[in-house]
Every structure is written in structure tokens, then in C-alpha cells.
Amino acid sequence: MRTILSSLLLFLSLSVHANEAALNAEDPVIEARLVKMAEDLRCLVCQNESLAGSNAELAQDLRREVRAQMKAGKSDQEVIAYLTERYGDFVLYRPPFKPVTYLLWLGPLLFLGIGVGIWYLTLKKRRNLKETPVDEKQIAAAAQLLEEK
Amino acid sequence: MKRWIPLVLFAVLVGFFAKGLFLNPREVPSPFIGKPAPTFTLPVVGAAERTFSPEEMKGKVWLLNVWAPWCVSCRQEHEVLMSLVRERELAIVGLNWKDKKREAEQLLDQQGNPYVAVPDDLSGKTGIDYGVTGTPETYVIDKSGVIQMKHVGPITPEIWEKKFEPKLKELGA
């Protein structure tokens, strides 16, 4: 009798535990989508943390909101549009490519171009230096000076 | 002449960094400037049967001040707001943001109430709709219900003089 009771209790405790775990990850698909998206979003309170990693209250609220919208069937783009409407492009760790961000995205290329330009000019200058005709007289004078020693 | 070029470039770089160093990272440009204020209907603190919605303010220039009883810098701001409404006619709506401990009513009773209405945003959803990142934040909304300015952080008398006063004048308040 005792063993039956204790095994029953054990079984019950197991099922309770399983239930809790299920509640934490109610919908693993949405949870995975949330984490993936929130990693590219900025927490507005601790600005160098992502929305996925931040424990700030606002970040929790926003995650809850994103989760709710995903559950309601909104696509990732729609959820991101919802956030940028309210917080601007600042929430995105990958800013969109548009006129104000042209310099941001193309800046590195621009600097690379400037570097290549300077490199090219320097090489060209060196080549021109090499091609200056050799002054025979000067060489003779130099040789004479060396021989004098 | 040519050897000055690196120094000049360096000075430009220093200029950029100096500017960046003194910018306030909290001053996130709000995408709402020039857009209609999001609408909401919320119960009002201290008046159980009343609700507040921004439509009630049509035809007036008004401020939406997002605050909370648990917010320390809001206490300082509270005094500034009190002296402002004592001196002049000013419609400030105080959105009570995420007041989970329900302290707003008591606090306003004790320390005075500078607000024409205190909508109660317990869940914080309305704050999110306005792009609030923290308290206090203040929006200036014009007669047609369009957001004209946003200020992040407490209002001090200097900030009021420099930022709010000219804006309100421009909007004809």
C-alpha cells in the first residue's frame, strides 16, 4: 500500500513539474522567433543591450507585446514595423538602407576608395621618379669623388 | 603645406568625437514629431467614473507629461510643473505610467496636482504607443492634435525657458 501511495505521489510531482516546463515555453516556435528577432533589436533603456538580453522592465513589456503580436499571426516585418513606428530606426541594430544612412553604409567603401586612390597616386609618383633621366656628368663626378679616397 | 593635411584631418575627427561625446544618448529622435498623437481612452486617477482621451484636448495646445510615482527625477520635475501652472495657464495631462503600487492619487493629494487630468496607464501599453522609453518624458501637442515636440528627461526651469517657451509661443498657446 505504502509503495503504491509513494509512487503515486512521485508520479503526481512529476506531472506537476512537466506542466510548469510546458508553461515556460508555451510555444517554442514563437519563442525562437522572438529571440531571433529581439537579438537584432535595441533595448531602449540600456541602450547597448539587445531586447533579447535585457532585463529592463520596458524590454520585458516589449517582449510580451512582440510575443502577443506573433501569436496573433503577425509576420516578423509587421512586428518590426510596429516597433519602428514607435521608437524609430533607433531600435534596429541593422539600420535600413535609405538616404540618411547612405553615408553609414557606404562610408567604409568611400574610405576604401580614398585609400586606393592615394595608393595609386603614390605608386604613380614613384614610377615617374624612376624615369627621370640619369645625369651622366653627376655620376662621373661621384665616381671621381669615390676614387679620390 | 602638404604636411598639415594629417593634422587637419585629425582635428576634424576630434571635432566629430567631441560632438558625439556631448550628445545625450537618451535623446532618441522621436518618429512622432509632426504626426497625430496616438489615441487612447484610459481611466483617470482619482475620478473612478471618468475616462480621458486626447480628443478632449482638441483646439488646445497641451503637454502630455509621462510620469510615475516611483520615478525619482519626476519628483524634481513635479515642483517645476507646480510652479509653472501657478504662474500661467497651461494644460498638462499627466500620464501615470505603470504605477503598479497605486501611489499616484496619494502623491498628488500630498504634493499638489499640476495636471488637468491624470490618465492611468497601468499596463504601460499607452506609453509604448507613444514610444516612451522612460519617465519623465513630455510631448507638446498642438491644437489639431499633432505632436510638435518631445522632451526626454525632467523639465527644469532652464529647459522650460529654452525649449518649451519658444515652442508654445510658436504654436499660439
Interface residues (C-beta under 8 A of the other chain):
Chain A: L44 V45 Q47 E57 L58 D61 L62 E65 T84 E85 R86 Y87 G88 F90
Chain B: P25 V28 P29 S30 P31 F32 K98 G124 K125 I128 D129 Y130 G131 T133 G134
